[in-house]
Amino acid sequence: MLRVTSNMMNSQLLLNLNRNARTMNETQLQLSSGRKINKPSDDPVGITYSMRYRAELSSNEQYTKNVDSALSWLDFNDTILGQAGDVVQRLRELTVQASTGSNPQSALDSINEEVQQLKEQLIDISNSKLNDKYIFNGEQYDMAPFDFPKNPDGTYNTDIYPDPADNGQIKYAVGEGVQMTINQNGNEVFGYPPDPDNLQDSDNIFTIINNISAALTAGDVSKISNQLDNIDARVEKMLTARSEIGAKTNRVELMQDRLSDLNLNLTELQAKTEDANYEELIMNSKIQENIYNASLSVGAKIISSTLVDFIR
């Protein structure tokens, strides 16, 4: 027959008290932290899913930042191309006006003055910067793509062409395994430097302006009108570049919506894995508190009983 001693009863009592206190403490910890997983041992399988969701949310957050930056870049490019298109459209209007043959030389000189101002404006547009980066010079965004030298009067000398703009592509990671080219090549928008032996047929916008200006100075109406086809060819290429930006913007916006939905789904999955159920925890906490208090009450009676109590 097994003999139960006071030490055995006390040890068992303390063991049960500690177990009840530990259970109650874990419940209180979940209540105070709002999380049902506070250490890996709480749920070894759940912590694996939790870490996976956290990693995916972190990646998704970076993709979202990239998408926002890409949209800013594309929107700015669209604005700049719109401004360039307005300048070239005004250039065409002046060219049509000057090619009528009814303008005196004084009128042609006045038109030429505005044409020169349009050229200055277009060079400024072609060297536009966003966040201190030239948007039309590919990967060499720290260098101006159309770095024409300046004349003593401060105007640009477009008789001396700089090297072609860089053809490098700027790509943004906008999703898992998805990279998008967001920059526009300056050569495609404004034209490559012309062949020195064939300037008249170049559709480089600055060469077109030079040819128009020279024809205006000489009063040569036929040469002025001959540039209309070149202007139209360049306008068409600018419109193509702008339509490409629009298509890319639409796709990036779709990616933005997709990332937003993915972020919501991952957050919900993470919450289901990590977040505590307050209603259940409060009920369990009350039950465990009652159990612990009952254990203390019973334990006090057991521990207080000594040999003297039995002698009495």
C-alpha positions in Angstrom: 0.0 0.0 0.0 1.4 3.4 -1.0 2.1 5.7 1.8 1.2 9.4 1.1 3.4 11.8 3.1 3.0 15.5 3.7 5.9 16.2 1.5 4.3 14.4 -1.4 1.1 16.3 -0.8 2.9 19.6 -0.7 5.0 18.9 -3.8 1.9 17.9 -5.7 0.1 21.0 -4.5 2.9 23.3 -5.6 3.2 21.5 -8.9 -0.5 22.1 -9.6 -0.4 25.6 -8.4 2.5 26.4 -10.7 0.8 24.8 -13.6 -2.4 26.8 -13.0 -0.4 30.0 -12.6 1.6 29.3 -15.8 -1.6 28.7 -17.8 -3.2 31.8 -16.3 0.0 33.8 -17.1 0.0 32.7 -20.7 -3.6 33.7 -21.1 -2.9 37.1 -19.6 0.1 37.5 -21.9 -2.1 36.9 -24.9 -4.6 39.3 -23.7 -2.1 42.1 -23.0 -0.1 41.6 -26.3 -3.2 40.8 -28.5 -1.3 37.9 -30.0 -1.8 34.2 -29.5 1.7 33.5 -30.7 4.3 35.2 -28.5 7.1 32.6 -28.9 7.7 29.8 -31.3 6.7 27.1 -28.8 3.1 28.6 -28.6 2.4 27.3 -32.1 5.3 25.8 -34.0 3.2 25.3 -37.2 1.6 28.7 -36.9 4.9 30.6 -36.4 6.0 29.1 -39.7 3.0 30.5 -41.5 3.4 33.8 -39.6 7.0 34.3 -40.8 6.0 33.5 -44.3 3.2 36.0 -44.3 5.5 38.6 -42.7 8.1 38.1 -45.5 5.5 38.3 -48.2 4.0 41.5 -46.7 7.5 43.0 -46.5 8.1 42.2 -50.2 4.6 43.5 -51.1 5.4 46.7 -49.3 8.5 47.2 -51.4 6.7 46.4 -54.6 4.0 49.0 -53.6 6.7 51.6 -53.1 8.2 50.8 -56.5 4.8 51.1 -58.1 4.2 54.5 -56.6 7.6 55.7 -57.8 7.0 54.2 -61.3 3.6 56.0 -61.4 5.3 59.3 -60.4 7.9 58.9 -63.1 5.3 57.9 -65.8 3.0 60.8 -64.9 5.9 63.3 -65.0 7.0 61.9 -68.4 3.5 62.2 -69.7 3.3 65.8 -68.6 6.7 66.7 -70.2 5.8 65.0 -73.5 2.5 67.0 -73.4 4.5 70.2 -73.0 6.9 69.2 -75.8 3.9 68.4 -78.0 2.4 71.8 -77.4 5.7 73.4 -78.4 6.0 71.4 -81.6 2.3 72.1 -82.4 3.0 75.8 -82.1 6.1 75.4 -84.3 3.9 73.8 -86.9 1.4 76.6 -86.8 4.1 79.2 -87.3 5.6 77.2 -90.1 2.2 77.0 -91.9 1.7 80.7 -91.3 5.2 81.5 -92.7 4.8 79.3 -95.8 1.8 81.2 -97.2 4.1 83.4 -99.3 2.2 86.6 -98.4 4.4 87.6 -95.5 6.9 90.4 -95.8 10.4 89.7 -94.5 9.6 91.7 -91.3 6.8 89.3 -90.5 9.1 86.3 -91.2 11.7 87.8 -88.9 9.1 88.1 -86.2 8.1 84.5 -86.7 11.7 83.5 -86.5 12.1 85.3 -83.2 9.3 83.1 -81.7 10.7 80.0 -83.4 14.0 80.6 -81.6 12.2 81.0 -78.3 10.4 77.7 -79.0 13.8 76.0 -79.6 15.1 77.3 -76.2 11.9 76.0 -74.5 12.2 72.6 -76.2 15.8 72.2 -75.1 14.8 72.9 -71.5 12.0 70.4 -71.8 14.3 67.7 -73.3 16.6 68.1 -70.3 13.8 67.8 -67.7 14.7 66.3 -64.4 12.7 64.4 -61.7 14.2 63.9 -58.3 17.5 65.3 -59.8 17.5 62.7 -62.5 17.4 63.5 -66.2 14.4 61.5 -67.5 15.4 61.2 -71.2 19.0 59.9 -70.7 18.5 56.3 -69.8 20.8 54.9 -67.2 23.0 57.9 -67.3 20.4 60.0 -65.6 23.1 62.2 -63.9 24.0 63.7 -67.3 22.0 66.0 -69.6 20.9 64.1 -72.7 20.8 67.3 -74.9 23.8 69.2 -73.6 24.1 71.8 -76.4 26.8 74.4 -75.9 25.7 78.0 -75.4 26.3 81.1 -77.5 27.7 84.3 -76.0 24.2 85.6 -75.7 23.1 82.7 -73.5 21.1 80.9 -76.2 21.8 77.3 -77.2 24.0 76.5 -80.1 22.2 73.7 -81.9 24.7 73.6 -84.8 27.0 71.5 -82.5 25.2 68.3 -81.4 26.0 66.4 -78.2 26.4 62.6 -78.2 23.1 60.7 -78.6 21.1 60.2 -75.4 21.8 57.0 -73.5 19.7 54.0 -74.7 19.8 52.2 -71.3 16.5 51.1 -69.7 15.3 52.0 -66.2 13.3 49.0 -64.9 11.2 48.9 -61.8 10.3 45.6 -60.0 6.5 46.0 -59.6 5.7 42.4 -58.7 7.2 38.9 -58.1 9.3 38.4 -61.2 7.8 41.4 -63.0 10.0 44.2 -64.1 8.8 47.2 -66.2 10.8 49.6 -68.3 9.5 53.1 -67.3 11.8 55.5 -69.1 11.4 57.0 -72.6 14.5 57.2 -74.8 15.3 60.8 -75.6 16.5 59.9 -79.1 13.1 58.3 -80.0 11.2 61.4 -78.7 13.3 64.2 -80.1 15.3 62.5 -82.8 18.9 61.2 -83.1 21.7 63.6 -84.0 21.4 64.1 -87.8 23.8 63.0 -90.5 26.1 66.0 -91.2 25.8 65.2 -94.9 22.0 65.1 -95.0 20.6 67.6 -92.5 17.7 68.6 -94.7 15.9 65.3 -94.4 16.5 64.8 -90.7 13.4 64.7 -88.4 15.5 65.6 -85.3 13.3 68.4 -83.9 16.3 70.7 -83.3 17.5 70.3 -86.9 14.0 71.0 -88.1 13.9 74.2 -86.1 17.4 75.2 -87.5 16.2 74.6 -91.0 13.0 76.6 -90.5 15.0 79.4 -88.9 17.5 79.5 -91.8 14.6 79.5 -94.3 12.8 82.3 -92.5 16.0 84.4 -92.4 16.4 83.8 -96.2 12.8 84.3 -96.9 12.6 81.0 -98.7 9.0 80.0 -98.5 9.5 76.6 -100.3 12.1 75.5 -97.8 9.8 76.5 -95.0 6.9 74.5 -96.3 9.2 71.5 -97.0 9.7 71.1 -93.2 6.1 70.4 -92.5 6.5 66.7 -93.4 9.4 66.5 -91.0 7.4 68.2 -88.3 4.5 65.8 -88.8 6.9 62.8 -88.7 8.3 64.0 -85.4 4.9 64.7 -83.9 3.8 61.2 -84.8 6.8 59.7 -82.9 6.1 61.9 -79.9 2.5 60.8 -79.9 3.6 57.2 -80.1 5.9 57.7 -77.1 3.1 59.3 -75.2 0.7 56.4 -76.0 3.4 54.0 -74.7 3.5 55.9 -71.5 -0.3 55.8 -71.2 -0.3 52.0 -71.8 2.4 51.5 -69.1 0.6 53.8 -66.7 -2.6 51.7 -67.1 -0.6 48.5 -66.4 1.1 50.0 -63.4 -2.2 51.1 -62.0 -3.5 47.6 -62.4 -0.5 46.3 -60.6 -1.2 48.8 -57.8 -4.7 47.5 -57.4 -3.4 44.0 -57.4 -0.8 44.7 -54.7 -3.4 46.4 -52.6 -5.7 43.4 -52.8 -2.7 41.1 -52.0 -1.7 43.2 -49.0 -5.3 43.0 -47.7 -5.4 39.2 -48.1 -2.0 38.6 -46.5 -2.9 40.9 -43.6 -6.1 38.9 -43.0 -4.2 35.6 -43.1 -1.6 37.0 -40.7 -4.3 38.2 -38.3 -6.0 34.8 -38.3 -2.7 33.2 -37.5 -1.3 35.6 -34.9 -4.1 37.7 -33.4 -5.7 36.6 -30.2 -9.5 35.8 -29.8 -10.4 38.3 -27.1 -13.8 36.8 -26.3 -12.4 33.3 -25.8 -9.4 34.6 -23.9 -11.5 36.6 -21.5 -13.7 33.6 -20.8 -10.7 31.3 -20.3 -8.9 33.9 -18.1 -11.9 34.0 -15.8 -12.1 30.2 -15.6 -8.4 29.9 -14.9 -8.5 32.6 -12.3 -11.3 30.8 -10.5 -9.4 27.5 -10.7 -6.2 29.1 -9.4 -8.1 30.7 -6.5 -9.7 27.4 -5.7 -6.3 25.7 -5.8 -4.9 28.4 -3.4 -7.9 27.9 -1.0 -7.5 24.1 -1.0 -3.8 24.3 -0.7 -4.0 26.6 2.3 -6.0 24.0 4.2 -3.6 21.2 3.3 -0.4 23.1 4.1 -1.7 24.5 7.4 -2.4 21.0 8.7 0.5 19.9 11.0 1.1 17.3 13.6 0.0 19.8 16.3 -3.4 20.1 14.5 -3.9 16.3 14.8 -2.8 16.3 18.5 -5.5 18.8 19.2 
